[in-house]
Amino acid sequence: MNNDPRLKVVKDLIESGSIRTFADIFLYIHKTPISLKLGIKYARFLKLAKDPKRFRYEETASIAAIFQVSPRLISELVHNQMEIRKAGKKNPSV
């Protein structure tokens, strides 16, 4: 999976600010390979992806490592998703 070109695409989109929420990641790559890479059962990963504030910090850091971005960027995506929900806006990618 390290050679998966989707990882590079997602990395570039995260760094450019085109991906604004954690859920936006999954517009470009399916959840299955990420859950496998993290060693998280798919059903649990689906729950966490739907409510990413429940990820443990270590998991957030592992996700950042998968995409080769800083954990801070992944945390910002999670924060943005939480803010959208808090404001009551619908995010079509969630």
C-alpha positions as CSV (number, residue, x, y, z in Angstrom):
1,M,0.0,0.0,0.0
2,N,3.0,2.3,0.4
3,N,3.1,2.6,-3.4
4,D,-0.6,3.4,-3.6
5,P,-0.8,6.6,-5.7
6,R,-4.0,7.6,-3.9
7,L,-2.0,8.2,-0.8
8,K,0.1,10.8,-2.6
9,V,-3.0,12.4,-4.0
10,V,-4.6,12.6,-0.6
11,K,-1.4,14.0,0.9
12,D,-1.2,16.7,-1.7
13,L,-4.9,17.6,-1.2
14,I,-4.5,17.7,2.6
15,E,-1.4,19.9,2.3
16,S,-3.1,22.2,-0.2
17,G,-6.2,22.6,1.9
18,S,-8.5,21.0,-0.7
19,I,-9.4,18.3,1.8
20,R,-11.1,20.2,4.7
21,T,-12.6,17.5,6.8
22,F,-11.6,14.0,7.9
23,A,-14.5,12.6,5.9
24,D,-13.2,14.3,2.7
25,I,-10.3,11.9,2.7
26,F,-12.6,9.0,1.8
27,L,-13.7,10.7,-1.4
28,Y,-10.3,9.8,-2.7
29,I,-9.5,6.5,-1.0
30,H,-11.7,3.8,0.4
31,K,-11.8,3.2,4.2
32,T,-10.8,-0.5,3.9
33,P,-7.1,0.0,3.1
34,I,-6.7,2.6,5.8
35,S,-8.3,0.4,8.4
36,L,-6.1,-2.5,7.4
37,K,-3.0,-0.4,7.5
38,L,-4.0,0.8,11.0
39,G,-4.8,-2.7,12.2
40,I,-8.3,-1.6,13.2
41,K,-11.3,-3.8,12.4
42,Y,-13.4,-2.3,9.6
43,A,-16.6,-2.0,11.7
44,R,-14.8,-0.1,14.4
45,F,-13.0,2.1,11.8
46,L,-16.4,3.0,10.2
47,K,-17.6,4.2,13.6
48,L,-14.5,6.2,14.2
49,A,-14.5,7.7,10.7
50,K,-18.1,8.8,11.3
51,D,-17.1,10.4,14.6
52,P,-13.3,10.9,14.3
53,K,-12.9,12.8,17.6
54,R,-13.1,9.3,19.1
55,F,-9.8,8.3,17.5
56,R,-7.0,8.0,20.1
57,Y,-4.1,10.3,19.5
58,E,-1.9,7.3,18.5
59,E,-4.4,6.4,15.8
60,T,-4.4,10.0,14.6
61,A,-0.6,10.0,14.4
62,S,-0.7,6.6,12.5
63,I,-3.2,8.0,10.0
64,A,-0.9,11.0,9.6
65,A,2.0,8.6,9.0
66,I,0.0,6.7,6.3
67,F,-0.4,9.9,4.3
68,Q,3.0,11.3,5.3
69,V,1.5,14.5,6.8
70,S,1.8,16.0,10.3
71,P,-0.6,14.8,13.0
72,R,-1.5,18.4,13.4
73,L,-3.0,18.4,9.9
74,I,-5.1,15.3,10.6
75,S,-6.2,16.8,13.9
76,E,-7.3,20.0,12.0
77,L,-9.4,17.9,9.6
78,V,-11.1,16.2,12.6
79,H,-11.6,19.6,14.2
80,N,-13.1,21.0,11.0
81,Q,-15.5,18.1,10.8
82,M,-16.6,18.6,14.4
83,E,-17.2,22.3,13.8
84,I,-19.4,21.6,10.7
85,R,-21.5,19.2,12.8
86,K,-21.7,21.6,15.7
87,A,-22.9,24.3,13.3
88,G,-25.6,21.9,12.0
89,K,-24.3,22.0,8.5
90,K,-24.5,18.9,6.3
91,N,-21.3,17.6,4.9
92,P,-22.0,15.4,1.9
93,S,-18.9,13.4,2.4
94,V,-19.7,12.3,6.0
